[in-house]
Amino acid sequence: MYERIVEIITYVLSELKQNKKISDIDLNDLETKGYSNSEISTAFSWLVDRLEFSNKSPNLNLESENSFRILHDAEKDLFTEEAWGELIQMQSIGILNVNQIELIIERALLSGIFKIDSFFLKNMIASFIFNATNSLMPGSRVLLSGNDTIN
């Protein structure tokens, strides 16, 4: 489920990078792609929280950094081409920073998984941005499932 929310966040931030306003993004397009209202709402909630937090913190912005990671020969085999491309895209639109990319590569090396595909990568990224205790991303929070309650 969380990988689908990462896909929505990626889509929305890509649209925002094209100088669109958040109100100009067509939610029907997301629904047509098969995303549920709950997934769309969760993604937008996370984005609004992050945008609100970035206005309070001068060190956090959605601008991409001007550098990218070149993989060592041993690291090249870790990711499928599609997954590596998505990782670069997520850095360029501001979902991940250089330190998080390094941490993902390090975790991939230590995990013993032979190929990180797009699905597994999105799960790793979701653990960064949605798990407040393990995340390096300010403004992240733990998400509740549809049947969770708060006491």
Secondary structure, 3 states (H helix, E strand, C coil): CHHHHHHHHHHHHHHHHCCCCHHHCCHHHHHHCCCCHHHHHHHHHHHHHHHHHHHHCCCCCCCCCCCCCCCCHHHHCCECHHHHHHHHHHHHCCCCCHHHHHHHHHHHHHHCCCCECHHHHHHHHHHHHHCCCCCCCCCCCCCCCCCCCCC
